[in-house]
Structures are given as structure tokens and as C-alpha cells.
């Protein structure tokens, strides 16, 4: 998975979304932080993109056209 080429569909009329808290494994946290530092994206953005991509690959979400 190349996160530089993957983008979660964004809305132009951005509204603050509800917050979801979750306990994650330390290895996953470290990986998200590493990706965040490497890409300059926030951990929240990285998490959104990783979750979105995984759910699309699992066919739990439809792939949205940009």
C-alpha cells in the first residue's frame, strides 16, 4: 500500500466529524506515527486513509470516485 497515492475522498464543505476513540496495539501506533512523520500528514489523516483503504480492500466500503 503506497499512502502517497491514496487519498480519502474529501468534501469541500468540511464539517467537524465525531471523534472515535480506540485502543490500538503499540506496533500499529508506531507505524501510524512513522507514516505521519514521513508524509507530513497528521496521525488522524494517516489513520483515516489506512482505515478507508483497508475497508475498501475488504469490500466493506464502496470505493468512492473523486
C-alpha positions as CSV (number, residue, x, y, z in Angstrom):
1,X,0.0,0.0,0.0
2,X,1.5,3.3,-1.1
3,X,0.0,6.1,1.0
4,X,1.4,8.8,-1.2
5,X,-1.0,7.7,-4.0
6,X,-4.1,7.0,-1.7
7,X,-6.4,9.8,-0.6
8,X,-9.6,9.5,1.4
9,X,-12.3,11.4,-0.5
10,X,-12.7,14.8,1.0
11,X,-15.6,17.2,1.0
12,X,-15.2,20.8,0.1
13,X,-17.8,21.7,2.7
14,X,-15.8,20.1,5.6
15,X,-17.7,19.8,8.8
16,X,-16.1,18.7,12.1
17,X,-16.8,15.0,12.4
18,X,-17.5,13.0,15.6
19,X,-14.4,11.6,17.3
20,X,-13.9,7.8,17.7
21,X,-11.5,6.6,20.4
22,X,-9.9,3.2,20.2
23,X,-7.2,1.3,21.9
24,X,-4.6,0.1,19.4
25,X,-1.6,-2.2,19.5
26,X,1.7,-0.4,20.2
27,X,3.1,-1.7,16.9
28,X,0.2,-0.2,14.9
29,X,0.6,3.1,16.8
30,X,4.3,3.2,16.0
31,X,3.6,2.5,12.3
32,X,1.0,5.3,12.1
33,X,3.4,7.7,13.8
34,X,6.2,6.7,11.4
35,X,3.9,7.2,8.4
36,X,2.8,10.6,9.8
37,X,6.4,11.8,10.2
38,X,7.4,10.5,6.7
39,X,4.5,12.0,4.9
40,X,3.9,15.2,6.9
41,X,0.2,14.2,7.4
42,X,-1.4,14.2,10.8
43,X,-1.8,10.9,12.6
44,X,-5.6,11.4,12.2
45,X,-5.3,11.8,8.4
46,X,-3.0,8.7,8.2
47,X,-5.4,6.7,10.3
48,X,-8.4,7.8,8.1
49,X,-6.6,6.8,4.9
50,X,-5.3,3.5,6.3
51,X,-8.8,2.5,7.6
52,X,-10.5,3.7,4.4
53,X,-8.1,1.8,2.2
54,X,-8.4,-1.4,4.3
55,X,-12.2,-1.2,4.3
56,X,-12.4,-0.8,0.6
57,X,-10.0,-3.7,0.1
58,X,-12.2,-5.8,2.4
59,X,-15.2,-4.7,0.3
60,X,-16.8,-3.3,3.4
61,X,-17.0,0.2,1.8
62,X,-17.5,1.1,-1.8
63,X,-14.6,2.9,-3.5
64,X,-15.7,6.4,-4.0
65,X,-14.9,8.4,-7.2
66,X,-13.2,11.7,-6.7
